[in-house]
Amino acid sequence: MAMMLEVKNLSCGYGQKQVLENVSFSADSGQILCLLGPNGVGKTTLFKAILGIIKLQSGRILLDGRPQDKLSIGEIARLVAYVPQYHTPPFPFTVREVVSTGRTAHIGRFSSPGKRDEAIVDQALEALHITDLADQIYTQISGGERQMVMIARALAQQPKIMVLDEPTSNLDFGNQIKVLEEIKRLAGQGLCIVMTTHFPNHAFICQATVLLIQRNREIRIGSSDEIITEQNIKDAYGVDSRITSVLDNRGNPVKDCVPLANA
């Protein structure tokens, strides 16, 4: 059976500039793949390649076993949903209207949502526990609530793969954990999740597979325990750290990556 996402010997960039070279990895249903690495090493470029926004210089991407370059934009949108880092609509839409835009891949840009689409939107709102926000103006709710709305919009798209660009960016500590818990829950329901973050601890929390892009663009991939090490963090970010362990509410050990500031 085909993996949900397969990237094989991918090289990509912009024009003649190559950003990533010979990258290979895969992710399947129910798996969280967490991309780590310093700014400028190509994480966003990799997302653009997966979403079909930029053409590959070489290699191939398979989505649910199908060559991505043989799929239309609409077909890619029905397989892959994207949750951006920032989103502010140009008009004061309600939360329900924003989530409804996730149905565009299924009903067409100029079509109106039918009863089935409305039911799917309601299910997405309920799944993220934000039904009470449905009639509120999206631009007037909190940052944490907006991020939940964006994930609900992606859910309404009914994808098999969800790509999230720094989903906890600019969120307070509590909202970061809420979003990460929802991501874990969605993966538990069978979604293939690919996400970026600047916080190695998020990979520990999500029990994710980690793809670490080093400053020299060398790729390291494996479990969070294998990849998030003091040496790898030093190589990638140029800072010292300590990998420690704390106990969660059930008494189970949870790893923690602590950066060390120079005195």
C-alpha positions in Angstrom: 0.0 0.0 0.0 1.3 3.4 -1.0 2.6 5.9 1.6 0.4 9.0 1.9 3.4 11.3 1.1 6.6 10.3 -0.6 9.4 12.6 -1.5 12.1 11.0 -3.7 15.4 12.6 -4.5 13.9 16.0 -4.6 15.9 19.1 -5.6 14.1 22.4 -5.9 14.6 26.1 -5.6 13.8 29.3 -7.5 15.0 29.8 -11.1 18.6 28.7 -11.3 19.0 28.9 -7.5 18.9 25.5 -5.8 17.7 25.5 -2.2 17.3 21.8 -1.5 19.1 18.9 -3.1 18.4 15.2 -3.2 15.9 15.1 -0.3 14.0 11.9 0.3 11.5 11.0 3.1 8.0 9.7 3.5 5.1 10.1 5.9 1.9 8.0 6.3 -1.6 8.2 7.7 -1.6 8.8 11.4 2.0 10.1 11.4 3.3 13.5 12.4 6.4 14.7 10.5 8.0 17.7 12.2 10.4 19.9 10.2 13.1 21.6 12.2 16.0 23.8 11.2 17.2 27.4 11.3 15.7 30.2 9.2 16.6 30.1 5.5 17.4 26.5 5.1 14.5 25.6 2.9 11.5 24.5 5.1 9.1 26.9 3.4 10.5 25.9 0.0 9.9 22.3 0.7 6.2 23.1 1.6 5.8 25.0 -1.7 7.1 22.0 -3.5 4.7 19.6 -1.8 1.8 22.0 -2.5 2.7 22.3 -6.1 3.4 26.0 -5.9 7.0 25.6 -7.3 8.2 23.1 -9.9 10.8 20.5 -9.0 14.3 20.8 -10.5 14.6 17.0 -10.2 13.1 14.1 -8.3 9.4 13.4 -7.6 6.6 13.7 -5.1 3.9 11.1 -4.7 0.6 12.0 -3.0 -1.3 8.9 -1.9 0.7 7.0 -4.5 -0.1 9.4 -7.3 2.6 11.6 -9.0 2.0 15.1 -7.9 3.1 16.6 -11.2 0.3 14.6 -12.9 -2.4 16.1 -10.7 -4.4 19.3 -11.3 -4.4 22.1 -8.7 -7.9 21.0 -7.6 -6.8 17.4 -7.2 -3.9 18.4 -5.1 -6.2 20.6 -3.0 -8.5 17.6 -2.3 -5.5 15.6 -1.0 -3.4 18.3 0.8 -4.7 21.1 3.0 -2.4 24.0 4.0 -2.6 25.9 7.3 -0.5 29.1 6.9 1.5 30.9 9.6 -0.6 34.1 9.3 -4.0 34.7 7.8 -6.1 37.9 7.8 -9.0 38.0 5.3 -9.5 41.2 3.4 -13.2 41.4 4.6 -14.8 40.9 8.1 -15.9 37.4 7.5 -17.5 35.3 10.2 -15.7 32.2 11.5 -18.2 30.0 9.7 -17.6 31.8 6.4 -13.8 31.4 6.8 -14.2 27.7 7.5 -16.5 27.3 4.5 -13.8 28.4 2.2 -12.2 25.0 2.8 -15.0 23.5 0.7 -13.8 25.4 -2.4 -11.7 22.5 -3.6 -14.9 20.4 -3.8 -17.5 22.8 -5.0 -15.7 25.2 -7.3 -14.7 28.8 -6.7 -17.9 30.3 -7.9 -20.4 27.7 -6.6 -22.4 28.0 -3.4 -22.0 25.5 -0.6 -24.8 22.9 -0.4 -26.4 21.2 2.6 -23.7 18.6 2.6 -20.9 21.2 2.6 -22.6 23.1 5.4 -22.8 19.8 7.4 -19.0 19.3 6.8 -18.3 22.8 8.0 -20.4 22.2 11.2 -18.4 19.0 11.8 -15.1 20.8 11.4 -16.2 23.5 13.9 -17.3 20.9 16.3 -14.1 18.8 16.0 -12.0 21.8 17.0 -14.5 22.8 19.8 -15.2 26.2 18.3 -18.9 25.9 17.4 -19.6 28.8 19.8 -17.4 31.1 17.6 -19.2 30.3 14.3 -21.0 33.7 14.1 -18.2 35.8 15.4 -16.1 38.0 13.2 -12.8 36.2 12.5 -10.6 39.3 12.8 -12.0 40.0 16.3 -11.2 36.7 18.0 -7.9 35.8 19.7 -4.8 34.5 18.0 -5.3 31.0 19.5 -8.9 30.9 18.3 -7.8 32.1 14.8 -5.4 29.2 14.6 -8.1 26.7 15.5 -10.3 28.3 12.8 -7.5 27.8 10.2 -7.2 24.1 11.2 -11.0 23.8 11.0 -10.9 25.3 7.5 -8.3 22.7 6.5 -10.4 19.9 8.0 -13.4 21.1 6.0 -11.3 20.5 2.9 -11.4 16.8 3.9 -7.7 16.2 3.0 -5.5 13.1 3.6 -2.5 15.3 4.3 -2.4 18.5 6.4 0.6 20.8 6.1 1.0 23.4 8.9 3.5 26.2 8.7 4.6 27.1 12.3 1.1 26.4 13.7 1.9 27.8 17.2 3.6 31.0 15.9 2.7 34.0 18.1 0.6 32.0 20.4 0.9 32.1 24.2 2.1 29.1 26.1 -1.4 27.7 26.9 -2.6 28.1 23.3 0.5 26.4 21.9 -0.3 23.3 24.0 -4.0 23.4 22.9 -3.0 23.5 19.2 -0.4 20.7 19.6 -3.0 18.5 21.4 -5.4 19.0 18.5 -2.7 18.1 16.0 -2.0 14.9 17.9 -5.7 14.1 18.0 -6.1 14.6 14.3 -3.1 12.4 13.5 -4.7 9.8 15.8 -7.8 9.9 13.5 -5.6 9.0 10.5 -4.5 12.3 9.0 -0.9 12.6 7.8 0.5 15.7 9.4 3.5 17.7 8.2 4.4 20.7 10.3 7.3 23.2 10.9 8.2 24.6 14.2 11.1 26.5 15.8 10.7 24.6 19.1 12.3 21.1 19.3 10.1 20.4 22.3 7.0 20.4 20.1 8.3 17.3 18.4 8.7 15.6 21.7 5.2 16.6 22.7 3.7 15.3 19.5 5.9 12.2 19.5 6.8 13.1 15.9 9.2 11.9 13.3 11.7 14.7 12.9 13.3 15.9 9.7 16.1 18.3 10.7 17.6 20.5 8.0 21.1 21.6 9.1 22.7 25.0 8.3 24.6 23.3 5.5 21.3 21.8 4.3 22.2 18.3 5.3 19.1 16.3 6.1 18.7 14.1 9.2 15.5 12.2 9.7 14.4 9.8 12.4 12.4 9.7 15.7 12.5 12.8 17.9 14.7 10.8 20.4 17.2 10.0 17.6 17.4 13.4 16.0 16.9 16.0 18.8 20.3 15.6 20.5 22.5 18.2 22.0 25.0 17.8 19.2 22.4 18.0 16.4 20.9 21.1 18.0 24.4 22.7 18.2 25.1 21.8 14.5 21.7 23.2 13.4 21.2 26.3 15.5 24.7 27.1 16.8 23.6 27.0 20.5 24.3 24.7 23.3 21.4 22.8 24.9 20.7 20.1 27.4 18.2 17.2 26.7 16.5 16.5 30.0 13.5 14.5 31.1 10.5 15.5 33.2 7.4 13.6 34.4 4.0 14.3 32.9 0.7 14.2 34.9 0.7 10.4 34.6 4.2 10.0 35.9 5.6 9.2 32.4 9.0 10.7 31.4 8.8 13.4 28.7 12.0 14.7 27.1 12.7 18.5 27.2 15.2 20.4 25.1 16.6 23.4 27.2 18.7 26.0 25.4 21.7 27.3 27.4 22.3 31.0 27.3 25.9 32.3 27.7 26.4 34.0 31.1 
